[in-house]
């Protein structure tokens, strides 16, 4: 059969359009972890498949009124993101507000040099559009410190923007951009470095209790924040604007994980690379997602001036 010129191009374009139409984006949801099954997430781990690594719908050890998602790190798991317990959203997520109530593991008295990471984040690697990743992370050896930032770009050309904060003292260690994992950090200034100081939460310890954390994701703005428990005040950790550098624009998957790192030590303790000796526990009370339309789109509810998105301090 003779095929007319251009037929293959038409078939290819139709296949791409059809594939794109099949991508389902998540609506607003709250996963409260009250049940013994996940509604909006699936469990994933590339490490050992031991059952004790995760449970859902069990009473919190700290707040007996709450039922939680429990992650326990397996001392036999090797180092690497994804080796420990992880949950991944069933559907893709995009621009909007993300929030969660989290208590990270307390290891400082048992094994102060533990090398382990709690990750609350979005992640998706697309071969055409590149990486879409927004992070809030804690290195459990020092639960006073929060790492926030993004990774974007194609493999081999990854772009990082990041800020590291000691929230107990209101100290910003750095706010930088860099290319690749080993790139030279460049300090960010101006609108990319706001606020220039962060309100401290005296006595802040992410392992001592539950805190509500979140971030707002727009095409030209990213804002990370925490809710002060006693007052409900939203403390802005980083309101990144003024450049689209490092802001993901393609769809992602919403995730939480807990894993051993052997090459990333917390700012205050360069020895904190040890393999976990015990099944330390992470508790997550709930996770929430509220999508928004990009500012300027016909159906956008928020004006282009980007006011703060709705508070997500409650599930």
Secondary structure as GFF3:
##gff-version 3
##sequence-region A 1 315
A	DSSP	alpha_helix	7	21	.	.	.	ID=ss1
A	DSSP	beta_strand	29	31	.	.	.	ID=ss2
A	DSSP	beta_strand	41	44	.	.	.	ID=ss3
A	DSSP	three_ten_helix	51	53	.	.	.	ID=ss4
A	DSSP	beta_strand	54	59	.	.	.	ID=ss5
A	DSSP	beta_strand	67	72	.	.	.	ID=ss6
A	DSSP	beta_strand	86	89	.	.	.	ID=ss7
A	DSSP	beta_strand	96	103	.	.	.	ID=ss8
A	DSSP	beta_strand	116	126	.	.	.	ID=ss9
A	DSSP	beta_strand	130	139	.	.	.	ID=ss10
A	DSSP	beta_strand	145	153	.	.	.	ID=ss11
A	DSSP	beta_strand	159	166	.	.	.	ID=ss12
A	DSSP	beta_strand	171	179	.	.	.	ID=ss13
A	DSSP	beta_strand	186	187	.	.	.	ID=ss14
A	DSSP	three_ten_helix	190	193	.	.	.	ID=ss15
A	DSSP	beta_strand	211	218	.	.	.	ID=ss16
A	DSSP	beta_strand	221	227	.	.	.	ID=ss17
A	DSSP	beta_strand	234	240	.	.	.	ID=ss18
A	DSSP	beta_strand	253	260	.	.	.	ID=ss19
A	DSSP	beta_strand	281	291	.	.	.	ID=ss20
###
